[in-house]
Structures are given as C-alpha cells and as structure tokens.
Amino acid sequence: YLQEFVEPGIPWAHLDVMAWNPRARPGRPEGAEAQTLRAVYGYIEQRFAGA
C-alpha cells in the first residue's frame, strides 16, 4: 500500500525490520541494534564504489 503515497517514476524502498537484540553477544549488546543499517550501508557502499 505504500506505493500509493509515492509519485509514479520515483524510486523508493521500504525496509520493515526488527532492530532489537534480544540477548547480548560479543560486540553486540542487548537492546537497540543497527544490523539493517549496516547491511544497507554495505550494499550502497558496494553498489556505488568508485562512482
């Protein structure tokens, strides 16, 4: 349904994510997490490398 709010021809993306660590792990404390942010950044970094 989100495409109803975007003008035709405008590229967009919606990321529906769980951004929470239910338990602590080495280097990843319990609580708020940015795993999706890191993944999206990695994609953009690779996609536009050298641009």
mmCIF entry with sequence, helices, sheets and N, C-alpha, C, O atoms, coordinates in Angstrom:
data_MODEL
# 
_entry.id   MODEL 
# 
_entity.id                         1 
_entity.type                       polymer 
_entity.pdbx_number_of_molecules   1 
# 
_entity_poly.entity_id                      1 
_entity_poly.type                           'polypeptide(L)' 
_entity_poly.nstd_linkage                   no 
_entity_poly.nstd_monomer                   no 
_entity_poly.pdbx_seq_one_letter_code       YLQEFVEPGIPWAHLDVMAWNPRARPGRPEGAEAQTLRAVYGYIEQRFAGA 
_entity_poly.pdbx_seq_one_letter_code_can   YLQEFVEPGIPWAHLDVMAWNPRARPGRPEGAEAQTLRAVYGYIEQRFAGA 
_entity_poly.pdbx_strand_id                 A 
# 
loop_
_entity_poly_seq.entity_id 
_entity_poly_seq.num 
_entity_poly_seq.mon_id 
_entity_poly_seq.hetero 
1 1  TYR n 
1 2  LEU n 
1 3  GLN n 
1 4  GLU n 
1 5  PHE n 
1 6  VAL n 
1 7  GLU n 
1 8  PRO n 
1 9  GLY n 
1 10 ILE n 
1 11 PRO n 
1 12 TRP n 
1 13 ALA n 
1 14 HIS n 
1 15 LEU n 
1 16 ASP n 
1 17 VAL n 
1 18 MET n 
1 19 ALA n 
1 20 TRP n 
1 21 ASN n 
1 22 PRO n 
1 23 ARG n 
1 24 ALA n 
1 25 ARG n 
1 26 PRO n 
1 27 GLY n 
1 28 ARG n 
1 29 PRO n 
1 30 GLU n 
1 31 GLY n 
1 32 ALA n 
1 33 GLU n 
1 34 ALA n 
1 35 GLN n 
1 36 THR n 
1 37 LEU n 
1 38 ARG n 
1 39 ALA n 
1 40 VAL n 
1 41 TYR n 
1 42 GLY n 
1 43 TYR n 
1 44 ILE n 
1 45 GLU n 
1 46 GLN n 
1 47 ARG n 
1 48 PHE n 
1 49 ALA n 
1 50 GLY n 
1 51 ALA n 
# 
_struct_asym.id          A 
_struct_asym.entity_id   1 
# 
loop_
_struct_conf.conf_type_id 
_struct_conf.id 
_struct_conf.pdbx_PDB_helix_id 
_struct_conf.beg_label_comp_id 
_struct_conf.beg_label_asym_id 
_struct_conf.beg_label_seq_id 
_struct_conf.pdbx_beg_PDB_ins_code 
_struct_conf.end_label_comp_id 
_struct_conf.end_label_asym_id 
_struct_conf.end_label_seq_id 
_struct_conf.pdbx_end_PDB_ins_code 
_struct_conf.beg_auth_comp_id 
_struct_conf.beg_auth_asym_id 
_struct_conf.beg_auth_seq_id 
_struct_conf.end_auth_comp_id 
_struct_conf.end_auth_asym_id 
_struct_conf.end_auth_seq_id 
_struct_conf.pdbx_PDB_helix_class 
_struct_conf.details 
_struct_conf.pdbx_PDB_helix_length 
HELX_P HELX_P1 AA1 LEU A 2  ? PHE A 5  ? LEU A 2  PHE A 5  5 ? 4  
HELX_P HELX_P2 AA2 GLN A 35 ? ARG A 47 ? GLN A 35 ARG A 47 1 ? 13 
# 
_struct_conf_type.id          HELX_P 
_struct_conf_type.criteria    ? 
_struct_conf_type.reference   ? 
# 
_struct_sheet.id               AA1 
_struct_sheet.type             ? 
_struct_sheet.number_strands   2 
_struct_sheet.details          ? 
# 
_struct_sheet_order.sheet_id     AA1 
_struct_sheet_order.range_id_1   1 
_struct_sheet_order.range_id_2   2 
_struct_sheet_order.offset       ? 
_struct_sheet_order.sense        anti-parallel 
# 
loop_
_struct_sheet_range.sheet_id 
_struct_sheet_range.id 
_struct_sheet_range.beg_label_comp_id 
_struct_sheet_range.beg_label_asym_id 
_struct_sheet_range.beg_label_seq_id 
_struct_sheet_range.pdbx_beg_PDB_ins_code 
_struct_sheet_range.end_label_comp_id 
_struct_sheet_range.end_label_asym_id 
_struct_sheet_range.end_label_seq_id 
_struct_sheet_range.pdbx_end_PDB_ins_code 
_struct_sheet_range.beg_auth_comp_id 
_struct_sheet_range.beg_auth_asym_id 
_struct_sheet_range.beg_auth_seq_id 
_struct_sheet_range.end_auth_comp_id 
_struct_sheet_range.end_auth_asym_id 
_struct_sheet_range.end_auth_seq_id 
AA1 1 TRP A 20 ? ASN A 21 ? TRP A 20 ASN A 21 
AA1 2 GLY A 31 ? ALA A 32 ? GLY A 31 ALA A 32 
# 
loop_
_atom_site.group_PDB 
_atom_site.id 
_atom_site.type_symbol 
_atom_site.label_atom_id 
_atom_site.label_alt_id 
_atom_site.label_comp_id 
_atom_site.label_asym_id 
_atom_site.label_entity_id 
_atom_site.label_seq_id 
_atom_site.pdbx_PDB_ins_code 
_atom_site.Cartn_x 
_atom_site.Cartn_y 
_atom_site.Cartn_z 
_atom_site.occupancy 
_atom_site.B_iso_or_equiv 
_atom_site.pdbx_formal_charge 
_atom_site.auth_seq_id 
_atom_site.auth_comp_id 
_atom_site.auth_asym_id 
_atom_site.auth_atom_id 
_atom_site.pdbx_PDB_model_num 
ATOM 1   N N  . TYR A 1 1  ? 0.797  -1.200  0.000   1.00 0.00 ? 1  TYR A N  1 
ATOM 2   C CA . TYR A 1 1  ? 0.000  0.000   0.000   1.00 0.00 ? 1  TYR A CA 1 
ATOM 3   C C  . TYR A 1 1  ? 0.844  1.270   0.000   1.00 0.00 ? 1  TYR A C  1 
ATOM 4   O O  . TYR A 1 1  ? 0.335  2.342   -0.328  1.00 0.00 ? 1  TYR A O  1 
ATOM 5   N N  . LEU A 1 2  ? 2.110  1.173   0.357   1.00 0.00 ? 2  LEU A N  1 
ATOM 6   C CA . LEU A 1 2  ? 2.947  2.372   0.462   1.00 0.00 ? 2  LEU A CA 1 
ATOM 7   C C  . LEU A 1 2  ? 3.140  3.074   -0.878  1.00 0.00 ? 2  LEU A C  1 
ATOM 8   O O  . LEU A 1 2  ? 3.331  4.290   -0.914  1.00 0.00 ? 2  LEU A O  1 
ATOM 9   N N  . GLN A 1 3  ? 3.092  2.324   -1.979  1.00 0.00 ? 3  GLN A N  1 
ATOM 10  C CA . GLN A 1 3  ? 3.270  2.942   -3.291  1.00 0.00 ? 3  GLN A CA 1 
ATOM 11  C C  . GLN A 1 3  ? 2.193  3.990   -3.570  1.00 0.00 ? 3  GLN A C  1 
ATOM 12  O O  . GLN A 1 3  ? 2.377  4.848   -4.434  1.00 0.00 ? 3  GLN A O  1 
ATOM 13  N N  . GLU A 1 4  ? 1.089  3.931   -2.859  1.00 0.00 ? 4  GLU A N  1 
ATOM 14  C CA . GLU A 1 4  ? 0.033  4.926   -3.039  1.00 0.00 ? 4  GLU A CA 1 
ATOM 15  C C  . GLU A 1 4  ? 0.479  6.322   -2.601  1.00 0.00 ? 4  GLU A C  1 
ATOM 16  O O  . GLU A 1 4  ? -0.135 7.315   -2.989  1.00 0.00 ? 4  GLU A O  1 
ATOM 17  N N  . PHE A 1 5  ? 1.526  6.403   -1.810  1.00 0.00 ? 5  PHE A N  1 
ATOM 18  C CA . PHE A 1 5  ? 1.995  7.682   -1.288  1.00 0.00 ? 5  PHE A CA 1 
ATOM 19  C C  . PHE A 1 5  ? 3.205  8.234   -2.045  1.00 0.00 ? 5  PHE A C  1 
ATOM 20  O O  . PHE A 1 5  ? 3.739  9.284   -1.689  1.00 0.00 ? 5  PHE A O  1 
ATOM 21  N N  . VAL A 1 6  ? 3.636  7.519   -3.091  1.00 0.00 ? 6  VAL A N  1 
ATOM 22  C CA . VAL A 1 6  ? 4.815  7.926   -3.857  1.00 0.00 ? 6  VAL A CA 1 
ATOM 23  C C  . VAL A 1 6  ? 4.388  8.221   -5.290  1.00 0.00 ? 6  VAL A C  1 
ATOM 24  O O  . VAL A 1 6  ? 3.655  7.447   -5.905  1.00 0.00 ? 6  VAL A O  1 
ATOM 25  N N  . GLU A 1 7  ? 4.852  9.342   -5.805  1.00 0.00 ? 7  GLU A N  1 
ATOM 26  C CA . GLU A 1 7  ? 4.531  9.711   -7.186  1.00 0.00 ? 7  GLU A CA 1 
ATOM 27  C C  . GLU A 1 7  ? 5.112  8.674   -8.151  1.00 0.00 ? 7  GLU A C  1 
ATOM 28  O O  . GLU A 1 7  ? 6.195  8.148   -7.896  1.00 0.00 ? 7  GLU A O  1 
ATOM 29  N N  . PRO A 1 8  ? 4.416  8.368   -9.255  1.00 0.00 ? 8  PRO A N  1 
ATOM 30  C CA . PRO A 1 8  ? 4.946  7.432   -10.248 1.00 0.00 ? 8  PRO A CA 1 
ATOM 31  C C  . PRO A 1 8  ? 6.312  7.896   -10.759 1.00 0.00 ? 8  PRO A C  1 
ATOM 32  O O  . PRO A 1 8  ? 6.545  9.091   -10.941 1.00 0.00 ? 8  PRO A O  1 
ATOM 33  N N  . GLY A 1 9  ? 7.197  6.950   -10.984 1.00 0.00 ? 9  GLY A N  1 
ATOM 34  C CA . GLY A 1 9  ? 8.519  7.256   -11.515 1.00 0.00 ? 9  GLY A CA 1 
ATOM 35  C C  . GLY A 1 9  ? 9.562  7.594   -10.463 1.00 0.00 ? 9  GLY A C  1 
ATOM 36  O O  . GLY A 1 9  ? 10.730 7.787   -10.799 1.00 0.00 ? 9  GLY A O  1 
ATOM 37  N N  . ILE A 1 10 ? 9.169  7.668   -9.208  1.00 0.00 ? 10 ILE A N  1 
ATOM 38  C CA . ILE A 1 10 ? 10.130 7.960   -8.140  1.00 0.00 ? 10 ILE A CA 1 
ATOM 39  C C  . ILE A 1 10 ? 10.555 6.645   -7.496  1.00 0.00 ? 10 ILE A C  1 
ATOM 40  O O  . ILE A 1 10 ? 9.726  5.945   -6.914  1.00 0.00 ? 10 ILE A O  1 
ATOM 41  N N  . PRO A 1 11 ? 11.845 6.302   -7.594  1.00 0.00 ? 11 PRO A N  1 
ATOM 42  C CA . PRO A 1 11 ? 12.300 5.064   -6.960  1.00 0.00 ? 11 PRO A CA 1 
ATOM 43  C C  . PRO A 1 11 ? 12.238 5.192   -5.432  1.00 0.00 ? 11 PRO A C  1 
ATOM 44  O O  . PRO A 1 11 ? 12.543 6.246   -4.875  1.00 0.00 ? 11 PRO A O  1 
ATOM 45  N N  . TRP A 1 12 ? 11.838 4.104   -4.770  1.00 0.00 ? 12 TRP A N  1 
ATOM 46  C CA . TRP A 1 12 ? 11.754 4.131   -3.320  1.00 0.00 ? 12 TRP A CA 1 
ATOM 47  C C  . TRP A 1 12 ? 11.896 2.713   -2.793  1.00 0.00 ? 12 TRP A C  1 
ATOM 48  O O  . TRP A 1 12 ? 11.777 1.743   -3.541  1.00 0.00 ? 12 TRP A O  1 
ATOM 49  N N  . ALA A 1 13 ? 12.147 2.610   -1.528  1.00 0.00 ? 13 ALA A N  1 
ATOM 50  C CA . ALA A 1 13 ? 12.242 1.304   -0.874  1.00 0.00 ? 13 ALA A CA 1 
ATOM 51  C C  . ALA A 1 13 ? 11.699 1.434   0.540   1.00 0.00 ? 13 ALA A C  1 
ATOM 52  O O  . ALA A 1 13 ? 11.827 2.480   1.177   1.00 0.00 ? 13 ALA A O  1 
ATOM 53  N N  . HIS A 1 14 ? 11.101 0.371   1.013   1.00 0.00 ? 14 HIS A N  1 
ATOM 54  C CA . HIS A 1 14 ? 10.619 0.313   2.395   1.00 0.00 ? 14 HIS A CA 1 
ATOM 55  C C  . HIS A 1 14 ? 11.292 -0.877  3.062   1.00 0.00 ? 14 HIS A C  1 
ATOM 56  O O  . HIS A 1 14 ? 11.227 -1.997  2.554   1.00 0.00 ? 14 HIS A O  1 
ATOM 57  N N  . LEU A 1 15 ? 11.928 -0.641  4.183   1.00 0.00 ? 15 LEU A N  1 
ATOM 58  C CA . LEU A 1 15 ? 12.579 -1.712  4.929   1.00 0.00 ? 15 LEU A CA 1 
ATOM 59  C C  . LEU A 1 15 ? 11.819 -1.918  6.233   1.00 0.00 ? 15 LEU A C  1 
ATOM 60  O O  . LEU A 1 15 ? 11.786 -1.032  7.088   1.00 0.00 ? 15 LEU A O  1 
ATOM 61  N N  . ASP A 1 16 ? 11.221 -3.068  6.377   1.00 0.00 ? 16 ASP A N  1 
ATOM 62  C CA . ASP A 1 16 ? 10.479 -3.400  7.586   1.00 0.00 ? 16 ASP A CA 1 
ATOM 63  C C  . ASP A 1 16 ? 11.381 -4.308  8.411   1.00 0.00 ? 16 ASP A C  1 
ATOM 64  O O  . ASP A 1 16 ? 11.561 -5.480  8.079   1.00 0.00 ? 16 ASP A O  1 
ATOM 65  N N  . VAL A 1 17 ? 11.938 -3.776  9.468   1.00 0.00 ? 17 VAL A N  1 
ATOM 66  C CA . VAL A 1 17 ? 12.976 -4.505  10.194  1.00 0.00 ? 17 VAL A CA 1 
ATOM 67  C C  . VAL A 1 17 ? 12.697 -4.585  11.689  1.00 0.00 ? 17 VAL A C  1 
ATOM 68  O O  . VAL A 1 17 ? 11.995 -3.756  12.269  1.00 0.00 ? 17 VAL A O  1 
ATOM 69  N N  . MET A 1 18 ? 13.277 -5.615  12.283  1.00 0.00 ? 18 MET A N  1 
ATOM 70  C CA . MET A 1 18 ? 13.327 -5.700  13.735  1.00 0.00 ? 18 MET A CA 1 
ATOM 71  C C  . MET A 1 18 ? 14.712 -5.201  14.125  1.00 0.00 ? 18 MET A C  1 
ATOM 72  O O  . MET A 1 18 ? 15.713 -5.822  13.768  1.00 0.00 ? 18 MET A O  1 
ATOM 73  N N  . ALA A 1 19 ? 14.784 -4.116  14.835  1.00 0.00 ? 19 ALA A N  1 
ATOM 74  C CA . ALA A 1 19 ? 16.077 -3.528  15.184  1.00 0.00 ? 19 ALA A CA 1 
ATOM 75  C C  . ALA A 1 19 ? 16.324 -3.671  16.680  1.00 0.00 ? 19 ALA A C  1 
ATOM 76  O O  . ALA A 1 19 ? 16.527 -2.684  17.387  1.00 0.00 ? 19 ALA A O  1 
ATOM 77  N N  . TRP A 1 20 ? 16.305 -4.908  17.146  1.00 0.00 ? 20 TRP A N  1 
ATOM 78  C CA . TRP A 1 20 ? 16.465 -5.153  18.576  1.00 0.00 ? 20 TRP A CA 1 
ATOM 79  C C  . TRP A 1 20 ? 17.187 -6.475  18.780  1.00 0.00 ? 20 TRP A C  1 
ATOM 80  O O  . TRP A 1 20 ? 16.828 -7.484  18.172  1.00 0.00 ? 20 TRP A O  1 
ATOM 81  N N  . ASN A 1 21 ? 18.195 -6.473  19.627  1.00 0.00 ? 21 ASN A N  1 
ATOM 82  C CA . ASN A 1 21 ? 18.883 -7.697  20.025  1.00 0.00 ? 21 ASN A CA 1 
ATOM 83  C C  . ASN A 1 21 ? 18.241 -8.220  21.298  1.00 0.00 ? 21 ASN A C  1 
ATOM 84  O O  . ASN A 1 21 ? 18.297 -7.549  22.328  1.00 0.00 ? 21 ASN A O  1 
ATOM 85  N N  . PRO A 1 22 ? 17.636 -9.390  21.259  1.00 0.00 ? 22 PRO A N  1 
ATOM 86  C CA . PRO A 1 22 ? 17.012 -9.917  22.463  1.00 0.00 ? 22 PRO A CA 1 
ATOM 87  C C  . PRO A 1 22 ? 18.019 -10.413 23.502  1.00 0.00 ? 22 PRO A C  1 
ATOM 88  O O  . PRO A 1 22 ? 17.682 -10.554 24.677  1.00 0.00 ? 22 PRO A O  1 
ATOM 89  N N  . ARG A 1 23 ? 19.263 -10.678 23.063  1.00 0.00 ? 23 ARG A N  1 
ATOM 90  C CA . ARG A 1 23 ? 20.281 -11.142 24.012  1.00 0.00 ? 23 ARG A CA 1 
ATOM 91  C C  . ARG A 1 23 ? 21.642 -10.589 23.602  1.00 0.00 ? 23 ARG A C  1 
ATOM 92  O O  . ARG A 1 23 ? 21.882 -10.306 22.429  1.00 0.00 ? 23 ARG A O  1 
ATOM 93  N N  . ALA A 1 24 ? 22.514 -10.441 24.570  1.00 0.00 ? 24 ALA A N  1 
ATOM 94  C CA . ALA A 1 24 ? 23.858 -9.918  24.305  1.00 0.00 ? 24 ALA A CA 1 
ATOM 95  C C  . ALA A 1 24 ? 24.726 -10.988 23.656  1.00 0.00 ? 24 ALA A C  1 
ATOM 96  O O  . ALA A 1 24 ? 24.589 -12.178 23.939  1.00 0.00 ? 24 ALA A O  1 
ATOM 97  N N  . ARG A 1 25 ? 25.627 -10.540 22.775  1.00 0.00 ? 25 ARG A N  1 
ATOM 98  C CA . ARG A 1 25 ? 26.648 -11.379 22.138  1.00 0.00 ? 25 ARG A CA 1 
ATOM 99  C C  . ARG A 1 25 ? 27.916 -10.551 22.087  1.00 0.00 ? 25 ARG A C  1 
ATOM 100 O O  . ARG A 1 25 ? 27.862 -9.336  22.280  1.00 0.00 ? 25 ARG A O  1 
ATOM 101 N N  . PRO A 1 26 ? 29.050 -11.171 21.835  1.00 0.00 ? 26 PRO A N  1 
ATOM 102 C CA . PRO A 1 26 ? 30.288 -10.381 21.757  1.00 0.00 ? 26 PRO A CA 1 
ATOM 103 C C  . PRO A 1 26 ? 30.172 -9.263  20.718  1.00 0.00 ? 26 PRO A C  1 
ATOM 104 O O  . PRO A 1 26 ? 29.897 -9.521  19.546  1.00 0.00 ? 26 PRO A O  1 
ATOM 105 N N  . GLY A 1 27 ? 30.380 -8.039  21.154  1.00 0.00 ? 27 GLY A N  1 
ATOM 106 C CA . GLY A 1 27 ? 30.318 -6.890  20.262  1.00 0.00 ? 27 GLY A CA 1 
ATOM 107 C C  . GLY A 1 27 ? 28.919 -6.411  19.931  1.00 0.00 ? 27 GLY A C  1 
ATOM 108 O O  . GLY A 1 27 ? 28.759 -5.430  19.206  1.00 0.00 ? 27 GLY A O  1 
ATOM 109 N N  . ARG A 1 28 ? 27.909 -7.081  20.446  1.00 0.00 ? 28 ARG A N  1 
ATOM 110 C CA . ARG A 1 28 ? 26.514 -6.729  20.173  1.00 0.00 ? 28 ARG A CA 1 
ATOM 111 C C  . ARG A 1 28 ? 25.727 -6.792  21.482  1.00 0.00 ? 28 ARG A C  1 
ATOM 112 O O  . ARG A 1 28 ? 25.204 -7.850  21.832  1.00 0.00 ? 28 ARG A O  1 
ATOM 113 N N  . PRO A 1 29 ? 25.636 -5.688  22.201  1.00 0.00 ? 29 PRO A N  1 
ATOM 114 C CA . PRO A 1 29 ? 24.912 -5.714  23.475  1.00 0.00 ? 29 PRO A CA 1 
ATOM 115 C C  . PRO A 1 29 ? 23.407 -5.898  23.275  1.00 0.00 ? 29 PRO A C  1 
ATOM 116 O O  . PRO A 1 29 ? 22.872 -5.629  22.199  1.00 0.00 ? 29 PRO A O  1 
ATOM 117 N N  . GLU A 1 30 ? 22.749 -6.354  24.314  1.00 0.00 ? 30 GLU A N  1 
ATOM 118 C CA . GLU A 1 30 ? 21.294 -6.467  24.278  1.00 0.00 ? 30 GLU A CA 1 
ATOM 119 C C  . GLU A 1 30 ? 20.684 -5.079  24.099  1.00 0.00 ? 30 GLU A C  1 
ATOM 120 O O  . GLU A 1 30 ? 21.171 -4.103  24.670  1.00 0.00 ? 30 GLU A O  1 
ATOM 121 N N  . GLY A 1 31 ? 19.639 -4.998  23.321  1.00 0.00 ? 31 GLY A N  1 
ATOM 122 C CA . GLY A 1 31 ? 18.943 -3.725  23.137  1.00 0.00 ? 31 GLY A CA 1 
ATOM 123 C C  . GLY A 1 31 ? 18.923 -3.289  21.684  1.00 0.00 ? 31 GLY A C  1 
ATOM 124 O O  . GLY A 1 31 ? 18.978 -4.108  20.766  1.00 0.00 ? 31 GLY A O  1 
ATOM 125 N N  . ALA A 1 32 ? 18.844 -1.992  21.501  1.00 0.00 ? 32 ALA A N  1 
ATOM 126 C CA . ALA A 1 32 ? 18.742 -1.423  20.152  1.00 0.00 ? 32 ALA A CA 1 
ATOM 127 C C  . ALA A 1 32 ? 19.907 -1.880  19.284  1.00 0.00 ? 32 ALA A C  1 
ATOM 128 O O  . ALA A 1 32 ? 21.034 -2.004  19.763  1.00 0.00 ? 32 ALA A O  1 
ATOM 129 N N  . GLU A 1 33 ? 19.637 -2.127  18.018  1.00 0.00 ? 33 GLU A N  1 
ATOM 130 C CA . GLU A 1 33 ? 20.633 -2.701  17.107  1.00 0.00 ? 33 GLU A CA 1 
ATOM 131 C C  . GLU A 1 33 ? 20.519 -2.038  15.744  1.00 0.00 ? 33 GLU A C  1 
ATOM 132 O O  . GLU A 1 33 ? 19.443 -1.588  15.349  1.00 0.00 ? 33 GLU A O  1 
ATOM 133 N N  . ALA A 1 34 ? 21.612 -1.981  15.046  1.00 0.00 ? 34 ALA A N  1 
ATOM 134 C CA . ALA A 1 34 ? 21.637 -1.345  13.724  1.00 0.00 ? 34 ALA A CA 1 
ATOM 135 C C  . ALA A 1 34 ? 22.049 -2.323  12.633  1.00 0.00 ? 34 ALA A C  1 
ATOM 136 O O  . ALA A 1 34 ? 22.690 -1.914  11.665  1.00 0.00 ? 34 ALA A O  1 
ATOM 137 N N  . GLN A 1 35 ? 21.700 -3.614  12.759  1.00 0.00 ? 35 GLN A N  1 
ATOM 138 C CA . GLN A 1 35 ? 22.138 -4.593  11.770  1.00 0.00 ? 35 GLN A CA 1 
ATOM 139 C C  . GLN A 1 35 ? 21.631 -4.258  10.377  1.00 0.00 ? 35 GLN A C  1 
ATOM 140 O O  . GLN A 1 35 ? 22.367 -4.422  9.404   1.00 0.00 ? 35 GLN A O  1 
ATOM 141 N N  . THR A 1 36 ? 20.410 -3.800  10.258  1.00 0.00 ? 36 THR A N  1 
ATOM 142 C CA . THR A 1 36 ? 19.886 -3.460  8.938   1.00 0.00 ? 36 THR A CA 1 
ATOM 143 C C  . THR A 1 36 ? 20.572 -2.227  8.389   1.00 0.00 ? 36 THR A C  1 
ATOM 144 O O  . THR A 1 36 ? 20.857 -2.157  7.193   1.00 0.00 ? 36 THR A O  1 
ATOM 145 N N  . LEU A 1 37 ? 20.839 -1.261  9.236   1.00 0.00 ? 37 LEU A N  1 
ATOM 146 C CA . LEU A 1 37 ? 21.567 -0.072  8.803   1.00 0.00 ? 37 LEU A CA 1 
ATOM 147 C C  . LEU A 1 37 ? 22.933 -0.463  8.256   1.00 0.00 ? 37 LEU A C  1 
ATOM 148 O O  . LEU A 1 37 ? 23.356 0.056   7.223   1.00 0.00 ? 37 LEU A O  1 
ATOM 149 N N  . ARG A 1 38 ? 23.629 -1.370  8.934   1.00 0.00 ? 38 ARG A N  1 
ATOM 150 C CA . ARG A 1 38 ? 24.937 -1.829  8.446   1.00 0.00 ? 38 ARG A CA 1 
ATOM 151 C C  . ARG A 1 38 ? 24.795 -2.549  7.109   1.00 0.00 ? 38 ARG A C  1 
ATOM 152 O O  . ARG A 1 38 ? 25.625 -2.366  6.218   1.00 0.00 ? 38 ARG A O  1 
ATOM 153 N N  . ALA A 1 39 ? 23.760 -3.362  6.961   1.00 0.00 ? 39 ALA A N  1 
ATOM 154 C CA . ALA A 1 39 ? 23.552 -4.090  5.707   1.00 0.00 ? 39 ALA A CA 1 
ATOM 155 C C  . ALA A 1 39 ? 23.248 -3.138  4.551   1.00 0.00 ? 39 ALA A C  1 
ATOM 156 O O  . ALA A 1 39 ? 23.803 -3.292  3.463   1.00 0.00 ? 39 ALA A O  1 
ATOM 157 N N  . VAL A 1 40 ? 22.385 -2.170  4.775   1.00 0.00 ? 40 VAL A N  1 
ATOM 158 C CA . VAL A 1 40 ? 22.046 -1.203  3.725   1.00 0.00 ? 40 VAL A CA 1 
ATOM 159 C C  . VAL A 1 40 ? 23.266 -0.364  3.367   1.00 0.00 ? 40 VAL A C  1 
ATOM 160 O O  . VAL A 1 40 ? 23.527 -0.116  2.190   1.00 0.00 ? 40 VAL A O  1 
ATOM 161 N N  . TYR A 1 41 ? 24.009 0.070   4.372   1.00 0.00 ? 41 TYR A N  1 
ATOM 162 C CA . TYR A 1 41 ? 25.228 0.835   4.108   1.00 0.00 ? 41 TYR A CA 1 
ATOM 163 C C  . TYR A 1 41 ? 26.207 0.000   3.281   1.00 0.00 ? 41 TYR A C  1 
ATOM 164 O O  . TYR A 1 41 ? 26.798 0.507   2.328   1.00 0.00 ? 41 TYR A O  1 
ATOM 165 N N  . GLY A 1 42 ? 26.382 -1.274  3.637   1.00 0.00 ? 42 GLY A N  1 
ATOM 166 C CA . GLY A 1 42 ? 27.274 -2.149  2.879   1.00 0.00 ? 42 GLY A CA 1 
ATOM 167 C C  . GLY A 1 42 ? 26.838 -2.290  1.429   1.00 0.00 ? 42 GLY A C  1 
ATOM 168 O O  . GLY A 1 42 ? 27.674 -2.273  0.525   1.00 0.00 ? 42 GLY A O  1 
ATOM 169 N N  . TYR A 1 43 ? 25.532 -2.429  1.199   1.00 0.00 ? 43 TYR A N  1 
ATOM 170 C CA . TYR A 1 43 ? 25.018 -2.524  -0.164  1.00 0.00 ? 43 TYR A CA 1 
ATOM 171 C C  . TYR A 1 43 ? 25.309 -1.245  -0.945  1.00 0.00 ? 43 TYR A C  1 
ATOM 172 O O  . TYR A 1 43 ? 25.817 -1.297  -2.065  1.00 0.00 ? 43 TYR A O  1 
ATOM 173 N N  . ILE A 1 44 ? 24.987 -0.101  -0.353  1.00 0.00 ? 44 ILE A N  1 
ATOM 174 C CA . ILE A 1 44 ? 25.209 1.178   -1.033  1.00 0.00 ? 44 ILE A CA 1 
ATOM 175 C C  . ILE A 1 44 ? 26.693 1.385   -1.303  1.00 0.00 ? 44 ILE A C  1 
ATOM 176 O O  . ILE A 1 44 ? 27.075 1.854   -2.375  1.00 0.00 ? 44 ILE A O  1 
ATOM 177 N N  . GLU A 1 45 ? 27.522 1.036   -0.336  1.00 0.00 ? 45 GLU A N  1 
ATOM 178 C CA . GLU A 1 45 ? 28.969 1.184   -0.500  1.00 0.00 ? 45 GLU A CA 1 
ATOM 179 C C  . GLU A 1 45 ? 29.478 0.343   -1.673  1.00 0.00 ? 45 GLU A C  1 
ATOM 180 O O  . GLU A 1 45 ? 30.291 0.818   -2.466  1.00 0.00 ? 45 GLU A O  1 
ATOM 181 N N  . GLN A 1 46 ? 29.006 -0.899  -1.789  1.00 0.00 ? 46 GLN A N  1 
ATOM 182 C CA . GLN A 1 46 ? 29.421 -1.764  -2.898  1.00 0.00 ? 46 GLN A CA 1 
ATOM 183 C C  . GLN A 1 46 ? 28.818 -1.304  -4.221  1.00 0.00 ? 46 GLN A C  1 
ATOM 184 O O  . GLN A 1 46 ? 29.503 -1.271  -5.243  1.00 0.00 ? 46 GLN A O  1 
ATOM 185 N N  . ARG A 1 47 ? 27.561 -0.955  -4.201  1.00 0.00 ? 47 ARG A N  1 
ATOM 186 C CA . ARG A 1 47 ? 26.849 -0.575  -5.427  1.00 0.00 ? 47 ARG A CA 1 
ATOM 187 C C  . ARG A 1 47 ? 27.442 0.662   -6.080  1.00 0.00 ? 47 ARG A C  1 
ATOM 188 O O  . ARG A 1 47 ? 27.513 0.745   -7.306  1.00 0.00 ? 47 ARG A O  1 
ATOM 189 N N  . PHE A 1 48 ? 27.868 1.623   -5.269  1.00 0.00 ? 48 PHE A N  1 
ATOM 190 C CA . PHE A 1 48 ? 28.354 2.880   -5.809  1.00 0.00 ? 48 PHE A CA 1 
ATOM 191 C C  . PHE A 1 48 ? 29.853 3.074   -5.611  1.00 0.00 ? 48 PHE A C  1 
ATOM 192 O O  . PHE A 1 48 ? 30.346 4.201   -5.664  1.00 0.00 ? 48 PHE A O  1 
ATOM 193 N N  . ALA A 1 49 ? 30.570 1.993   -5.385  1.00 0.00 ? 49 ALA A N  1 
ATOM 194 C CA . ALA A 1 49 ? 32.025 2.082   -5.229  1.00 0.00 ? 49 ALA A CA 1 
ATOM 195 C C  . ALA A 1 49 ? 32.638 2.650   -6.503  1.00 0.00 ? 49 ALA A C  1 
ATOM 196 O O  . ALA A 1 49 ? 32.339 2.192   -7.605  1.00 0.00 ? 49 ALA A O  1 
ATOM 197 N N  . GLY A 1 50 ? 33.485 3.634   -6.344  1.00 0.00 ? 50 GLY A N  1 
ATOM 198 C CA . GLY A 1 50 ? 34.164 4.230   -7.485  1.00 0.00 ? 50 GLY A CA 1 
ATOM 199 C C  . GLY A 1 50 ? 33.312 5.204   -8.282  1.00 0.00 ? 50 GLY A C  1 
ATOM 200 O O  . GLY A 1 50 ? 33.754 5.708   -9.315  1.00 0.00 ? 50 GLY A O  1 
ATOM 201 N N  . ALA A 1 51 ? 32.107 5.473   -7.824  1.00 0.00 ? 51 ALA A N  1 
ATOM 202 C CA . ALA A 1 51 ? 31.231 6.395   -8.576  1.00 0.00 ? 51 ALA A CA 1 
ATOM 203 C C  . ALA A 1 51 ? 31.672 7.828   -8.400  1.00 0.00 ? 51 ALA A C  1 
ATOM 204 O O  . ALA A 1 51 ? 31.055 8.737   -8.957  1.00 0.00 ? 51 ALA A O  1 
# 
